[in-house]
């Protein structure tokens, strides 16, 4: 006998399934389940020591300090702006992990889940809902969590790929009709970022397969690729910047050895335009991030080109992309997954692109990383580094050669100080 479909209920009834000491997965990015989270806030007083596990989330989360203290606790696997204060105080923490390994942590019960709060598309006529804009780590969470609570939203796109869940799998489902969070990075563009985009675009070969990280730089790189041919996409994130290149045929995925003719991504994040573009679009496949970010998969693409950013890089090539000193700013994410995969690919190019200056005018190329800073990409993995002043390849270069190359693409106002600091470092080392 077929299991009867669960009936729709209120968010209050859905959250009533949550008990104290549970560990809850919270769907992320544009799929952040705000209706369910608002109700979780309403019921916090009956709950103690409930742990929320998530990657980046979007939207204004409803939790108060009173609801967090002793009641709700965030274990962030990638820190987003709306939870930075929690993670850097007593209300939360950060778990360093490669994005590609998060599904394994769920499936192997290294981080066992009791329930998952999900945000899905309405069921199709076969009863299948889509995880929509965020398949990434959510697919694994939905597989292993015994309790699945979902908010169903007609504004969530139905995205092809791995993210389908039959309605019978849900413990409780509630209806909502709310706009998805939107992020438009290019609104922050200036000439520095434009020049970085041009510099990176010059490194991209015709026929390259692209991975693009989060932020303004990847979108501006895409803007300057309109003259390229036969590009492909195998990327952690899919955003607005790729749409003109797909529509014009610059990105046609024709050279891909795997998933030929299709764009592969882990999650979709941008404006409503991109959410509409991916809706029921068979050329876009959102897949499990354990596969998308697997270096053994990535390396199979000739000319694999990964484009990511950083907060700081020292003169030996150590890249800090997740913290400002000891302050946890973001996370490891998929940077190392793609840096390693691209570096192992035939004619692959792993690229770190960053402005030469911080918003406060400090050099992002520094003699030493800030005390307590985390190293995301090691100096053994670094290859291309790009600023608005040019691009350099550190692979195979000695420490002295690296320092000289990096100083050449630092901001001119800081080059003399960087040269002096490097000289003092070398003199001090020789004197020991």
N, C-alpha and C positions, 0 to 999 in steps of 0.2 A: 504494500500500500504506500502511495506517495505521501510524504510528509506534507501536512497542510501549511500553506504560506503563513508566516507570522503576520498578525494584524498590525496596522499602524497604531502608534500610541503617542502620548505626549512626551516631551523631553524629560519631564519629571518622572514619569513611569520608567523611561529608559534608564536614567541614572540611578533609580532605586535598586538596580542590580549591583551597584558598586558597594563594596564593604571595606571596612578598615583593613589596613596593612596590604591591600592589593597593589600590584604594579600594573599601571595602565599605559598602553601605547596610545599616543596622540598623533593622529594623522597630521602631516606637515604641509608647509608651503601654501600654495593656493587652496589646498584641501583642508586647511585647519578647521576643525568642526566647532565653530564658535557657538552654535546653539546648544550643543551638548556641554561645552565648557562653561557657558553661562549658567546652565542648570547645576553643574558640578559646584560652582561657586555658591549657588543658593542652598545646597545641601551640605556644605562643608562642616557644619557644627556636629553632625552625626558621624563624621569620618575622622579617623586618626591614622597618621602615618601612611597615607596613600602616596605612592611614588608615581610621578608622571614621567614617561620616557618619550623623547621626541628628537627629531632632527630640527631644522629651522621651522618656525611657525610664523604666520603672518596675521595681522589684525591686532586690535587692542585686546589683550587678554584680560578677563574680568577680575582676576583674583586680587584680593586685598591682603595686606600684611597679616591681618587677623586670621584670614582663611589659610594662609600659607604656614604660619607658625604652628607646628605640631600636627597640622591637619593634612596639608598638601605639600609635596616636596618635588622639585624638578630635577631630574637627571638628564641633562642635555647632551646629546651626541653630536650636535652642531649648534653653536650658540647664535641666535638671531637677535636683532636689536631690541625686540620687545621683551626679552628675558635676561638681558645682560646684567641688570641689577640683581636679579635673583641669584644667578650663577656665581656672582662675585660677592654675595653675602651668605647668610646662614640659611637661606630658603632654597638653595639648590647647589648643584655641582655639575662639573663637566667630565665626561668620560672620553679620553682621547682614543680614537679608533679610525681606521681607514673606512671610508664609506662602503667599499666593496665587502667588508667583513661584518657589517652590521646584520645582514640577514643570517649569516652563520651564527652569530651570537644568539639570535632568537631561536633558530632551529635546533641548535645544539644545547639549548637550555643554559647557556652561560649567563644570559640575562633573561630568565623565564618570565613570560607575560601571563597575567591572570585575565586581562580583558583588553579590548582595543576600542577606541572611539574613532569612528571613521566618517568620512564625508563622501557620498557616492552619487552617481547619476541614477535617475529612475530606472527600474527594471525594464528590459526589452520584452518582447512578446514570448521569449523563452524563459523569462524570469531572472535574467542576468543583469546585475548592476555593474557599473565600471568604477574603479578607483579614480578615474578621471585624470586630473592633473598631477597626481602624485602616486605612481606605482612604486618606484624606488625601493625603500625598505618596508613600505606598507604591505606589499604582497606577502612577505614572510611573516609579518606580524599577524595578518589576517589568517594565515595558515595555522599558526600555532596557538593563538589566544583562544581559550575555551569559550569566552564570552565576547561576542561581537555586537557592539551598539553602533547603529548607523543613523546619520541624518541624511535623508534623500532630498536632493535639490535639483530641480529642472534646469538650473543654470550651470550645473556641473557637466562638462562635455563627456560624451561617450568616446573613450580613446581606445583604439585598437592595440592589441598586444597581450601582455600577461595579466592585466588588472581586472579580470572579470570574476565576480563572486555571485553565486546563485542566492536568491533572496532567502531560500530555506536555511542558509548558513547563519543568518543573523539571529541573535537572541531577541533583539528588540529594534524596531525602526521607527523613526519619527519623520514627519515632513517639515521641510523649510523651503523658503523661496527667497534667497538672498544673493546679492551680487558677490562674486568671488573677489578676494583682495587683488589689487593690481599694483604692479611695479613697472615704472618706465624709467630706465636708467639714463637714456640719452638726453633727458631733460636737464641733466647736470653737466652737459658737455661744455668744454671750452677748448681753446687752441692747443693747450698742452695735451689733452686727451686725444684730440683730433690727430696731432702729430704722432702720438704713440700708435694710434690706429693705422696710420699710413706706414709707419716703420714696420709694424708686425705684418701688415698685408704684403709688404715686399718680400717677406720670408716665405710666404705661402706659395707653393708651386701649383701649377695646373694639375688636376687629378688628385690633389691632396684630400685626405679624409680628416675632417675637423672635429675637435672637441673644444667646447667653449665653456669657461667657468662663469661665475656670477659677477655681474657688475657692468659698469659703463664701458670699460676697455673692450671686452669681447664684442659688444654691440657695435662699437665704432670700427673695430677691425672688419666686421661684416660689411659695413657701409662702404669700405674701400676695396671690396673684392668683386665689384660689379664687372670688371674686365677679365676675370678669370674664367676658366672652362672646366667642366666635368668634376666639380668638387663633390664631396660626399660628407655625410654627417653621421658620426657615431659619438654621441655626446651625453654627458651627465644631465645637462640642462638645455631645454629648447625655449627660445624667447623670440620676441617680435623681430629682432634683427635678421633672422633667417628667412622670413616670409618673402621679401622682395627677391632674394636670390633663388628661392624655390620657384616662385612664379615666373621669373625670367629664364629659368633653365640653367643658371650658373651652377646651382646645386642640383644635380640630377642623379647622384648616387650610382652612376653607371660604371664606375671603376671598382666598386666594392667587391671584395672576394666573398664576403658574407652579407646577407640581407641586401642583395643587389636591387637597386631601384627604390629602396626604402630608407627613410630616416629613422635611426634608432636613438632613443633617449630614455632617461630615467624619470624625469619630471618636467613639467611645463610651467613656466612662470613668466608673466608679463602683463599685457593689457587685455581687455576683453577681445581685442582683435585676434590675438593668438589663441585664446580659448575657443573662439568660434572657428578658427582655421583648423584646429586639430579635431574638432567634433566630427566623429564618424568618418574621418579621413583615413582610408586604408593605406596611404603612403607613409603615415606616421605610426610607428610602433613604440609604445612605452613599455619597457621591460624591467624585470627584476634587476636592481642595481648590483647584485652579486654577480650578474652576468655582464651588464653594461660596463662596469668598472673593473672587470677582471683583466689584469695585465696580460694574461695568456691569450685572451681574445683580442685585446687592443693591438698587440704586437703583430697580429696576422694581417693588418692593413698596411700595405706599402704607402709611404708618404704620410703616415699618421702624424698629424700636427696638433699638439695640445697647447691651448692658450689659457694661461691662468695668471693671477695677479698675486701681490704680496704686500705686506705692510712695511717690511724692512729686509735688507740683504747686507750681510757684512762683506768685507773685502776678500774673504776666502771663498765666498759663494754660498754660505749658509743662508737659507731663506726662512724668515719668520712670516707666516701668513695667518696665524691664529690668535696672537696675543700682543698686547702692548705692555711689555715688561711682564709683570705677574698678573695683569688684568686680562681676563679671558674675553676676547673680542669676538671670535667666531669659532672655527674648528678646523681639524685636519681635512675633513670632507674628502673629495675625490682627487685632490691635487696630486698626491703621490701615486695614486693608481694610474693616472694618465701620464704623468712625468715618466714613470718607469715603463709603461706600455709603449709610449711613443719612442722612447730612447732605444728600445729593443727592436722596433719595427724597421724594416728596410727603408732607408732614406727618411726615417722619422725625425721629427723636430719637436722636442719639448721646449716650450717658451714660457718664461716668466716675464710679464710686462708690468711696469709700475712707473708712476710719475717720479721725477728726481727729487721732488720736495713733498713734505707732508703739508697738511692744511695750515700748520703753524710755522712753515718755512724751514723746518729741519730737514737735513738730507736723509733720504730713505736709504741711500747707500752709506753705510757707516763703518767705522773701523771695527767696532764690536757690536753685537746685538745687545739690546738693553738687558740689564740684569733680570733674570727670571723669564726671559722670552723663550717661547717654544720654537724648536727647529722642525718645520714641516718637511721641506725638501732639503736633504743634506747636501754638503758640497761634493759628495761622491755621485750624486744624481743630477746635479745642475748641468744644463747645457746652455741654451740661449737666454740672454737677459736683454730686455729692451726698455729704454726710456725715451723721452721726447728728443734726446740728444743722439740717439743711434742704437745699434744692436751689436752685441758681442757674443761670441761662443766660447764658453769657459771649459768645454769638455777637452780633456787631454792637456790642459794648461797647468803649469806649476802655480804655487801660491803667489810668487812674485809677478808672474805673468797675469794672473787673474786680477790682482790688485791694480795693475796698470790699466788693464782693459776696463775695469769697472770705474776707475777714476775718470777715464775718458768719456764716459756717458753719464757721469754725475753732473749736478748743476754746477756751472762755472764758478759760482760764488763759494763753493765748498771744496773745490778740487785742491787748492793749496793746503787746506787743513787736513784733508784726507791723505795727501802725499806725506805731510809731516807726521801724521799719526802712524802711517805704515812704516816710515823710516824709523821712528822711535820703537815701534814694535820689533822690527828686524834687529835694530841695535841692541835692544834689551835681550832678545833671544840669543844673540851671538855672545853677549857678555856672561851668560849663565854657564 
